[in-house]
Each structure stands twice: as C-alpha cells, then as structure tokens.
Amino acid sequence: MNTRPPERDLWIEVVSCSDQVLREVSNELFVQFAGRTDEDWTSHALPRATTLLREKPGVLIVARELAFADSALPFYGWTGGTPSQAMFSDRPGIWQGSGVRPEVRYFLGSAYATCDKLLKSGRQVVREVSNCCDTGRGPGLACILQVSELVLSVKEPPTPEQLTAAVLP
C-alpha cells in the first residue's frame, strides 16, 4: 500500500557534490540487469541511464539539513492496521529547526544546479519530493540510486527569528 512521506522544503548546507550521476545510475542498472538471464541486459544499462539523465538532469550531493518546513500537501502512512490515510502537517510552511542531523546523500534534479554553483553558495533551499514506489525501486534516478530527490524551491531561507521561534518545547 502507499506510504509516502510528506513533501518538505529543506534549508540545507551542501557538503559535497558529484556530477557522476550517469556513471552511478549506469552501474546500478547494470547490477539490476545482470540478474536477468533471458538476454544480455548489460548492454541496456548505459543507454537507459543516458536517457533518464537527459529527461531529468541533476547532480548528486551530500548535504546537512539545517531546517525544514512541511508542505500543505497530504502525506500517507500506515495508522495501526488500517489502510493508509491522508494526513496533514499541523505546521505547514513554518520553518522548524532540524537540530543536529547527519549528512545525507541526495539527487538534486535540476538542469541549472551545477556543483560549482552549489558549493559556492553553500546553503540552499530545496524541496524534498517522494516519487519512489514503496514496494521496490521505481524508474526515477533517485529511486534507482535509493536516495531522496530534491528540486530547487522558491521558498526563502529561514530568518534567525524564524529559527528561534521554531524551537519546540
């Protein structure tokens, strides 16, 4: 059944960046195709990865989440033994401090975000989206690489006042 986390805006600090998405996706597809025995699927890995990256350009980043703001969109999850139900954030759009979070690897889908730009700017507001299937790997680049997908966001970064007000009791 569908268990999709909520979309959120994240204020992140980019720690590292790689434009080697084609190589990594191709390697992952190669491993997936290698288990098939009905034909030589390994020859499909690079062309398929090239097509996917052409359709959805982007880079791989490692980032530390500094703050988040939940979306007003519904999210879905299991509630006991009942089927998934639409749930909503009690604070949509309000910046909340993330506390100390570990560095996480993401796919940042954007034709405009380059490693040079991201590393120079350091901090960035992005939207975390979830398009992966909860029962296996989906066809998207982030799903193939088993990482969360980010897209650029138009939301303004939090002000110091917003972060101070976001401290939970």
C-alpha positions in Angstrom: 0.0 0.0 0.0 1.1 3.6 -0.5 3.2 5.1 2.3 4.5 8.3 1.0 6.3 10.8 3.3 5.3 14.5 3.2 7.0 16.8 0.8 9.0 19.4 2.7 11.1 22.4 2.0 14.6 22.0 3.4 17.3 24.5 4.2 20.4 22.5 3.6 24.2 23.0 3.7 25.8 21.4 0.7 28.9 19.4 1.9 29.9 17.8 -1.3 28.7 17.4 -4.9 29.2 15.0 -7.8 28.2 15.2 -11.4 28.9 11.5 -11.9 25.2 10.6 -11.9 25.4 8.9 -15.3 28.1 6.5 -14.1 26.4 5.7 -10.8 23.0 5.1 -12.4 24.5 3.0 -15.2 26.3 0.9 -12.6 23.1 0.4 -10.6 21.2 -0.5 -13.7 24.0 -2.9 -14.7 23.6 -4.7 -11.4 19.8 -4.9 -11.8 20.1 -6.1 -15.4 22.9 -8.6 -14.6 20.5 -10.8 -12.7 18.3 -11.4 -15.8 19.1 -14.4 -17.8 16.8 -14.2 -20.8 19.3 -12.0 -22.8 22.3 -9.8 -22.3 20.6 -6.9 -20.5 24.0 -5.4 -19.5 24.1 -3.6 -22.9 21.0 -1.7 -21.9 22.4 -0.1 -18.7 24.4 2.8 -20.2 21.8 3.8 -22.9 19.0 3.6 -20.3 20.9 5.7 -17.8 21.7 8.3 -20.5 18.1 8.6 -21.5 17.0 9.0 -17.8 19.6 11.7 -17.2 18.7 13.5 -20.4 15.0 13.5 -19.2 15.9 14.6 -15.7 19.3 16.2 -15.4 20.8 16.7 -12.0 23.7 16.1 -9.6 24.4 14.0 -6.5 25.0 15.9 -3.3 25.8 15.2 0.3 24.1 17.8 2.5 23.2 18.5 6.1 19.6 19.5 6.8 19.5 22.8 8.9 15.8 23.5 8.9 12.6 22.2 7.3 9.1 23.5 6.6 6.3 20.9 5.9 4.1 21.2 2.9 0.4 21.7 3.0 0.0 18.6 0.7 -1.2 15.4 2.2 1.1 12.6 3.1 0.3 8.9 3.6 1.2 6.3 6.1 0.0 3.3 8.0 -2.1 4.1 11.1 -2.2 0.9 13.0 -3.7 -1.9 11.0 -5.8 0.3 8.8 -5.1 1.2 5.2 -3.0 4.3 4.5 -4.9 7.5 5.1 -4.2 11.1 4.1 -2.6 13.1 6.9 -1.6 16.7 7.0 1.0 18.7 8.9 0.0 20.8 11.8 2.5 23.5 10.8 2.6 23.7 7.0 5.1 26.3 5.7 6.6 27.2 9.1 10.3 26.8 9.3 11.4 24.4 12.1 15.0 23.8 13.2 16.3 20.3 12.4 18.7 20.0 15.3 21.9 18.1 14.7 21.3 15.9 11.7 23.8 13.6 9.9 24.9 14.3 6.4 22.7 12.6 3.8 23.1 11.8 0.1 20.5 13.2 -2.3 19.8 13.5 -6.0 19.2 17.2 -6.8 17.2 17.3 -10.0 17.9 20.5 -11.9 19.5 21.5 -15.2 20.6 24.7 -13.5 22.2 23.4 -10.3 25.9 22.7 -11.0 28.4 21.5 -8.5 30.4 24.8 -8.8 27.3 26.9 -8.0 26.1 24.7 -5.2 29.5 24.5 -3.5 30.0 28.3 -3.8 26.5 29.1 -2.4 26.9 26.6 0.4 23.3 26.8 1.7 20.3 26.2 -0.4 16.5 25.9 -0.1 15.2 22.9 -1.8 12.0 20.8 -1.9 12.2 17.2 -0.9 9.9 15.1 -3.1 9.0 11.5 -3.0 8.2 9.7 -6.2 9.6 6.3 -5.4 7.4 3.2 -5.1 7.2 1.8 -1.6 7.3 -1.8 -2.8 10.6 -1.6 -4.8 12.8 0.6 -6.9 11.0 2.9 -9.2 12.2 4.1 -12.6 13.4 7.5 -11.5 17.0 8.4 -11.0 16.7 9.0 -7.2 14.8 5.7 -6.8 17.4 3.8 -8.8 20.1 5.2 -6.5 18.0 4.7 -3.4 18.3 8.3 -2.3 15.8 11.1 -1.7 15.1 13.5 -4.6 15.4 17.3 -4.2 14.3 20.0 -6.5 15.0 23.7 -6.3 12.5 25.6 -4.2 11.2 29.2 -4.4 10.8 29.4 -0.6 13.0 32.0 1.1 15.6 30.7 3.6 14.5 31.0 7.3 15.5 34.1 9.1 17.2 33.8 12.5 14.0 35.0 14.1 12.0 32.2 12.5 14.5 29.6 13.6 14.5 31.0 17.2 10.7 30.8 17.2 10.8 27.3 15.8 12.4 25.8 18.9 9.9 23.3 20.2 9.2 22.9 24.0 
